[in-house]
Amino acid sequence: GGGWTVIQRRGQFGNRVFHFYRNWTEYAHGFGNPTDEYWIGNRALHALTAGDDQMALRVV
């Protein structure tokens, strides 16, 4: 362990307004840029959490 995985990032980072009003396909595959506003994608999130290992979710 030790590292962080960013699953969502929202906020104004000196860029234009980035809307999270997306369709199911976009949420399934992910969208945005991890250095700006971002959603990792439901499929990737499932792959990260579907194993037998225990996970901790920290919301900051």
Secondary structure as UniProt FT lines:
FT   STRAND          8..9
FT   HELIX           24..29
FT   STRAND          31..32
FT   TURN            34..35
FT   STRAND          38..39
FT   HELIX           42..49
//
